[in-house]
Amino acid sequence: MEFVAKIRQQPILYMTFAAVVTFLCAQAWDMATTTDAAIILWLIGLGYAVVDRGFPAFSPAQKIISILSLATFASYVVSWWGTPYVREIGQVEPAGRFLVLPLIMYAMVRSGMNLRMLAWALIAAGFSYAASAFYEKFYLHVPRVDGDENAVTFGNGAILIFACMSTILISLKRKREITLVGLSAILVFVAAIYSGSRASLIVLLPLAVILTTIYKKRALPFLIAGTLGLTIFALNSNYLTKNIQRSYVSVEAYLKEQNTRTSLGQRFLLWESTICLNELYPWWGIGPKVFENVMKDTNDPCHIKVITKKHYFTHAHSLYFHSLATKGILGSLILLSFFAGIIWFSIKKQFTLSYMTLAAVLTMLTYGISMDLFYTRYIIDKHITILGILMGITALTSARTKNFGTPKTSKDFEK
């Protein structure tokens, strides 16, 4: 009854919390539900912005990030408007997620969503990813688990949740929450392994640097985490070895035989095509959502020369190459400035959860080496929404935000 009373006292807070939990958990099962939960967060943020006649509760850091986000959307529009190919309004619509990033952050700030709520949402997400992975792996017997998307993006999503959980531990005080976050982190890491996404495991390199920095004065928990990591590796050594072997064979086939039908060979061909496109359209690129058509058009001088049945050509399989082709040099610099701004404010500890925000961005940029983060509406939703959630929640207890009317607790909004 006490919990019901809390919900009645703070309905918008718990509506926001439910949307965040749904967004994080549904990723492992259903894309439509994930997107719907993100839309609910937009609407909550929009409602608060209308009532407040703007974003007065934003900190200076959040305001700058919002400006960079809007500039990124504007760069998409410029590239779309100047495309040398067929232009349709639907091509620029997915990039509109950069427009709603400030709304997501504002929903977090104004609703009173807090650190402990985020911890429980991440715990639920970890168990959700694990349940989906174990169901597909041991009941459906699929070679690579993929949820409702593909194995690569499923694995990247799992490792992103793992990065968030491994860095939130330093901010938690209660043993029950710490224990559950640790257990959930282990399970979601196993889910990432079962996806077979090799790029997601590369994330462990920058993440290890961040974790070493965080826990340098806490040797025991770091030692325990390392032991658990090695245990997980040992238990899944055969599965990991097969994926490493697959990578080795792909590299060897390309270097020795110039075999472009492997996943690596296809990536090299796509990257060659993006360089070709950038030479023709250097400043603002070819525009969003036309890359696939260009690759398939044999009359286009930059089309991919070999097409396999897996259809790798839907995007350039690299955030950096895809941005260079579709947004050009100027658009790519604006996009990188958006990420650089988040990294800068995280390093300067403008967010309470600066390590978590930094870990999330570096995770995205690392697996972005082999996958574009924004090539579909759903993929954009996943990345932009989780950034908005993290940066919005970190503002709740930031010293800088107090001068802008941000409440110390969520109860202040109910007065």
C-alpha positions in Angstrom: 0.0 0.0 0.0 2.9 2.3 0.7 4.2 1.9 -2.8 0.7 2.6 -4.2 0.6 5.8 -2.1 3.9 6.9 -3.6 2.6 6.3 -7.1 -0.4 8.4 -6.4 1.7 11.2 -4.9 4.2 11.2 -7.8 2.4 9.7 -10.8 4.7 11.3 -13.5 7.8 10.1 -11.8 6.7 6.5 -11.8 5.3 6.8 -15.3 8.8 8.0 -16.4 10.4 5.1 -14.4 8.1 2.6 -16.1 8.9 4.0 -19.5 12.7 3.7 -18.8 12.3 0.1 -17.5 10.3 -0.8 -20.6 12.7 0.9 -22.9 15.7 -0.9 -21.5 14.1 -4.3 -21.1 12.1 -4.5 -24.4 15.3 -4.1 -26.4 16.0 -7.7 -26.0 12.6 -8.8 -27.3 10.6 -6.3 -29.3 11.7 -3.2 -31.3 8.2 -1.7 -31.5 7.8 -1.7 -27.7 11.2 -0.1 -27.3 10.3 2.7 -29.7 6.9 3.2 -28.0 8.6 3.6 -24.6 11.0 6.2 -26.1 8.1 8.2 -27.5 6.5 8.3 -24.0 9.6 9.9 -22.7 9.5 12.5 -25.5 5.9 13.3 -24.5 6.7 13.7 -20.8 9.6 16.0 -21.6 7.5 18.0 -24.0 4.8 18.4 -21.4 7.2 19.7 -18.9 8.8 22.0 -21.5 5.4 23.5 -22.3 4.5 24.0 -18.7 7.9 25.6 -17.9 7.9 27.6 -21.2 11.3 26.3 -22.1 14.1 24.4 -20.3 14.9 26.5 -17.2 15.9 23.4 -15.2 18.8 22.6 -17.5 22.4 23.0 -16.4 24.9 24.8 -18.6 26.3 21.4 -19.8 22.8 20.1 -20.7 22.1 23.3 -22.7 25.3 23.0 -24.7 24.6 19.3 -25.4 21.1 20.3 -26.6 22.5 22.9 -28.9 25.0 20.4 -30.3 22.2 17.8 -30.8 20.1 20.4 -32.7 23.2 21.3 -34.8 23.6 17.6 -35.6 20.0 17.4 -36.8 20.5 20.5 -38.9 23.5 18.9 -40.6 21.3 16.0 -41.6 18.8 18.4 -43.1 21.5 20.2 -45.1 22.9 16.9 -46.4 19.3 15.8 -47.3 18.5 19.0 -49.0 21.6 18.9 -51.1 21.5 15.3 -52.1 22.3 14.5 -55.7 19.9 11.6 -55.5 16.2 11.3 -55.1 15.0 13.3 -52.1 12.1 12.2 -49.9 10.9 13.7 -46.6 11.0 10.2 -44.9 14.8 10.1 -45.4 15.5 12.8 -42.8 12.8 11.7 -40.3 14.9 9.2 -38.3 17.5 11.9 -37.6 14.7 13.8 -35.8 15.7 11.8 -32.8 18.4 14.5 -32.3 15.6 17.0 -31.9 14.0 15.1 -29.1 17.2 14.4 -27.1 16.6 17.6 -25.0 13.1 16.4 -24.3 14.3 13.1 -23.0 16.8 14.8 -20.7 14.2 17.2 -19.5 11.8 14.4 -18.7 14.5 12.9 -16.5 15.3 16.2 -14.8 11.7 17.4 -14.2 10.1 14.1 -13.3 12.7 13.4 -10.5 14.0 10.1 -12.0 16.9 9.2 -9.7 20.0 7.1 -9.5 18.4 4.2 -7.6 15.6 4.0 -10.1 18.1 3.8 -12.9 19.9 1.0 -11.0 16.7 -1.1 -10.8 16.0 -0.4 -14.4 19.4 -1.6 -15.4 19.0 -4.7 -13.2 15.8 -5.6 -15.0 17.4 -4.9 -18.4 20.3 -7.3 -17.6 17.9 -10.1 -16.7 15.8 -9.4 -19.7 18.7 -9.6 -22.1 19.9 -12.8 -20.4 16.4 -14.4 -20.6 16.2 -13.6 -24.3 19.7 -14.9 -25.0 19.3 -18.2 -23.0 15.9 -18.8 -24.6 17.3 -18.5 -28.1 20.6 -20.3 -27.3 19.3 -23.3 -25.4 15.7 -23.6 -26.5 15.7 -22.5 -30.1 19.3 -23.6 -30.6 20.3 -20.6 -32.8 24.0 -20.2 -33.5 23.9 -16.4 -32.7 21.2 -14.9 -30.5 19.6 -11.8 -32.0 16.4 -10.9 -30.1 14.1 -8.9 -32.4 16.9 -7.4 -34.5 20.2 -8.8 -35.7 23.0 -10.5 -33.7 25.4 -7.6 -34.0 23.0 -4.9 -32.8 21.7 -7.2 -30.1 25.2 -7.8 -28.8 26.1 -4.2 -28.9 23.0 -3.3 -26.9 23.9 -5.9 -24.3 27.5 -4.7 -24.0 26.2 -1.1 -23.7 23.9 -2.1 -20.7 27.0 -4.0 -19.3 29.1 -0.8 -19.5 26.4 1.2 -17.7 26.0 -1.4 -14.9 29.8 -1.8 -14.4 30.2 1.9 -13.8 27.1 2.6 -11.7 28.4 0.4 -9.0 30.6 3.1 -7.6 27.6 5.3 -6.9 25.5 2.7 -5.1 25.5 2.3 -1.3 23.1 -0.6 -0.5 24.5 -4.1 -0.6 21.3 -5.6 -2.1 21.5 -3.2 -5.1 25.2 -3.7 -5.6 24.8 -7.5 -5.5 21.9 -7.5 -8.0 23.7 -5.1 -10.4 26.8 -7.3 -10.3 24.7 -10.5 -11.0 22.8 -8.8 -13.8 26.0 -7.4 -15.3 27.4 -10.9 -15.5 24.3 -12.2 -17.2 24.1 -9.4 -19.7 27.8 -9.9 -20.5 27.1 -13.6 -21.3 24.2 -12.5 -23.6 26.7 -10.3 -25.5 29.0 -13.2 -25.9 26.2 -15.4 -27.2 25.4 -12.8 -29.9 28.7 -13.5 -31.5 29.3 -9.8 -32.0 33.0 -9.5 -32.1 33.0 -5.7 -32.2 31.1 -5.5 -29.0 33.9 -7.4 -27.2 36.5 -4.8 -28.4 34.6 -2.4 -26.1 36.2 -4.2 -23.2 39.5 -2.4 -23.9 38.4 1.3 -23.2 36.0 0.0 -20.6 38.9 -1.7 -18.7 40.7 1.6 -18.6 37.7 3.4 -17.2 37.0 0.7 -14.6 40.7 0.7 -13.5 40.4 4.4 -13.0 37.2 4.1 -11.0 38.2 1.2 -8.8 41.9 1.9 -8.4 41.3 2.5 -4.6 39.0 -0.5 -4.3 41.2 -3.4 -5.1 38.9 -6.1 -3.7 35.8 -5.5 -5.8 37.9 -5.0 -8.9 39.7 -8.3 -8.2 36.4 -10.0 -7.7 35.1 -8.6 -11.0 38.2 -9.6 -12.8 37.9 -13.2 -11.4 34.3 -13.4 -12.5 35.3 -12.1 -16.0 37.9 -14.8 -16.4 35.4 -17.4 -15.2 32.9 -16.3 -17.8 35.6 -16.4 -20.4 36.6 -19.9 -19.4 33.0 -21.2 -19.4 32.5 -19.8 -22.9 36.0 -20.4 -24.3 34.8 -22.7 -27.1 32.2 -20.2 -28.3 34.7 -17.3 -28.1 37.4 -19.3 -29.8 35.1 -20.1 -32.8 34.3 -16.4 -33.2 38.0 -15.5 -33.0 38.8 -18.2 -35.5 36.0 -16.9 -37.8 37.7 -13.4 -37.7 41.1 -14.9 -38.5 39.8 -16.9 -41.5 38.0 -13.8 -42.8 41.2 -11.6 -42.5 43.4 -14.4 -44.1 40.9 -14.9 -47.0 41.0 -11.2 -47.8 44.7 -10.7 -47.5 45.8 -13.8 -49.4 43.0 -14.3 -51.9 41.3 -10.9 -52.0 38.1 -12.7 -51.0 35.5 -9.9 -50.7 32.6 -12.2 -49.9 33.5 -12.5 -46.2 32.2 -10.0 -43.6 35.6 -8.3 -43.5 35.9 -8.3 -47.3 32.5 -6.7 -47.7 33.4 -4.0 -45.2 36.6 -3.2 -47.1 34.5 -2.8 -50.3 32.0 -0.6 -48.6 34.7 1.6 -47.1 36.3 1.9 -50.6 32.9 3.0 -51.9 32.5 5.6 -49.1 35.8 7.1 -50.0 34.7 7.2 -53.6 31.5 9.0 -52.6 33.4 11.4 -50.4 35.6 12.4 -53.3 32.6 13.2 -55.4 30.5 14.9 -52.6 33.1 16.0 -50.0 31.4 18.6 -47.9 27.9 17.5 -47.1 27.8 13.9 -48.6 25.0 12.2 -50.5 22.4 12.7 -47.8 20.7 10.2 -45.4 18.9 7.0 -46.3 20.2 6.8 -49.9 23.4 4.8 -49.2 21.8 1.4 -49.9 20.3 2.5 -53.2 23.7 3.9 -54.3 25.5 0.6 -53.4 23.0 -1.4 -55.5 23.0 0.9 -58.5 25.4 -0.6 -60.9 25.4 2.6 -63.0 26.7 4.6 -60.1 30.5 4.9 -60.2 30.8 4.2 -56.4 28.5 1.1 -56.2 29.8 -2.0 -54.3 31.4 -4.4 -56.7 30.4 -7.7 -55.1 27.1 -8.3 -53.4 26.6 -11.3 -51.1 23.3 -12.9 -50.0 23.7 -11.3 -46.5 23.2 -7.8 -48.0 25.9 -6.0 -46.1 25.4 -2.9 -48.2 22.5 -1.4 -46.2 25.1 0.8 -44.5 28.8 1.3 -44.5 29.3 -0.9 -41.3 31.2 2.0 -39.7 29.9 5.1 -38.0 32.8 7.0 -39.3 32.8 5.9 -42.9 29.0 6.0 -43.2 28.9 9.5 -41.8 31.7 10.6 -44.2 29.6 9.2 -47.2 26.2 10.5 -46.2 27.0 13.7 -44.3 30.4 14.6 -45.8 33.3 16.2 -44.0 31.4 19.1 -42.4 28.4 17.0 -41.3 30.8 14.4 -39.8 32.7 17.1 -37.9 29.4 18.3 -36.4 28.4 14.8 -35.4 31.8 14.2 -33.8 31.5 17.5 -32.0 28.2 16.2 -30.4 30.0 13.2 -29.0 33.1 15.3 -28.1 30.9 17.6 -26.0 29.5 14.7 -24.0 33.0 13.3 -23.4 34.3 16.7 -22.4 31.6 17.4 -19.8 32.0 13.8 -18.5 35.7 14.2 -18.0 35.1 17.6 -16.4 32.6 15.8 -14.1 29.7 18.1 -15.0 27.5 15.1 -14.5 27.1 13.2 -11.2 27.4 9.9 -13.1 30.3 11.2 -15.3 32.0 7.8 -15.5 28.8 6.1 -16.6 28.1 8.7 -19.3 31.7 8.5 -20.5 31.6 4.7 -20.5 28.4 4.7 -22.6 29.7 7.2 -25.2 33.1 5.4 -25.5 31.3 2.1 -25.8 29.1 3.4 -28.7 32.1 5.0 -30.4 34.2 1.8 -30.1 31.6 -0.6 -31.6 30.8 2.2 -34.0 34.0 1.2 -35.8 32.2 -1.6 -37.4 28.5 -0.4 -37.3 26.8 2.9 -37.9 24.9 4.0 -34.8 22.2 5.8 -36.8 21.4 3.9 -39.9 17.8 2.9 -38.9 15.1 4.6 -36.8 15.3 1.9 -34.2 19.1 2.0 -33.8 18.9 5.8 -33.4 16.2 5.4 -30.8 18.4 3.0 -28.8 21.4 5.2 -28.7 19.9 8.7 -28.4 17.4 7.7 -25.7 19.9 6.0 -23.5 22.2 9.1 -23.7 19.2 11.3 -22.8 18.4 9.2 -19.8 21.9 9.2 -18.5 22.6 12.9 -18.9 19.1 13.8 -17.6 19.5 11.7 -14.4 23.0 12.8 -13.7 21.7 16.4 -13.5 19.5 15.7 -10.5 22.3 16.0 -7.9 24.7 18.1 -9.9 25.8 21.2 -8.0 25.6 23.3 -11.1 21.9 22.5 -11.7 20.8 23.9 -8.3 21.1 27.4 -9.6 18.7 26.5 -12.4 15.9 25.3 -10.1 16.5 21.6 -10.3 15.0 19.9 -7.2 17.1 18.0 -4.8 14.5 15.2 -4.7 11.6 14.2 -6.8 9.1 15.2 -4.1 9.8 18.9 -4.6 7.9 18.7 -7.9 4.8 17.7 -6.1 4.6 20.8 -3.9 
